[in-house]
Amino acid sequence: MCKTINEKSNQLQDGVHIVQGGKIVDILLPKDYGQDIINWQHGSVFEISESQRRRIKTK
């Protein structure tokens, strides 16, 4: 992936864009339900924990 923000600015999609050193290194896309936890280390994103929930429809 690793494109600069200027290269991607006209094509950005919904989500969380992780930018390091002026380059987009990852994109967290939206989910129907869930949560993303971003862990930082020394000022940079170190780890992303993603969870997703499913809704069970009742009759």
C-alpha positions as CSV (number, residue, x, y, z in Angstrom):
1,M,0.0,0.0,0.0
2,C,2.4,2.7,1.2
3,K,1.2,5.6,-1.0
4,T,1.8,9.2,0.1
5,I,-1.2,11.2,1.2
6,N,-1.0,13.5,-1.9
7,E,-1.1,10.5,-4.2
8,K,-4.2,9.1,-2.4
9,S,-6.1,12.3,-1.4
10,N,-8.5,12.1,-4.4
11,Q,-9.2,8.4,-3.8
12,L,-9.7,8.3,0.0
13,Q,-12.4,6.0,1.2
14,D,-14.3,5.9,4.5
15,G,-12.3,4.4,7.4
16,V,-9.4,5.1,9.6
17,H,-6.2,5.8,7.7
18,I,-3.0,5.0,9.5
19,V,-0.3,7.4,8.4
20,Q,3.4,7.0,9.3
21,G,6.2,9.0,7.8
22,G,3.7,10.8,5.5
23,K,2.5,7.5,3.9
24,I,-0.7,5.6,4.4
25,V,0.4,2.2,5.8
26,D,-3.0,0.7,6.6
27,I,-6.7,1.4,6.4
28,L,-9.3,0.2,8.9
29,L,-12.5,-0.2,6.9
30,P,-15.9,0.4,8.6
31,K,-17.8,-2.6,9.9
32,D,-21.5,-3.0,10.6
33,Y,-20.8,-3.4,14.3
34,G,-17.5,-3.7,16.2
35,Q,-14.6,-1.9,17.7
36,D,-11.0,-1.2,16.8
37,I,-8.4,-0.5,19.4
38,I,-5.2,1.3,18.4
39,N,-2.1,0.8,20.6
40,W,0.7,3.4,20.3
41,Q,4.4,2.9,21.0
42,H,7.0,5.7,20.9
43,G,4.5,8.0,19.0
44,S,3.6,5.5,16.2
45,V,0.9,2.9,15.8
46,F,2.2,-0.3,17.1
47,E,-0.7,-2.7,17.1
48,I,-4.4,-2.7,16.1
49,S,-6.9,-5.0,17.8
50,E,-10.1,-5.5,15.8
51,S,-13.3,-7.1,17.1
52,Q,-16.5,-7.6,15.3
53,R,-20.0,-8.3,16.7
54,R,-22.9,-10.1,15.0
55,R,-26.5,-9.2,15.8
56,I,-28.8,-12.1,16.1
57,K,-32.3,-11.3,14.9
58,T,-35.1,-12.3,17.1
59,K,-38.5,-13.4,15.8
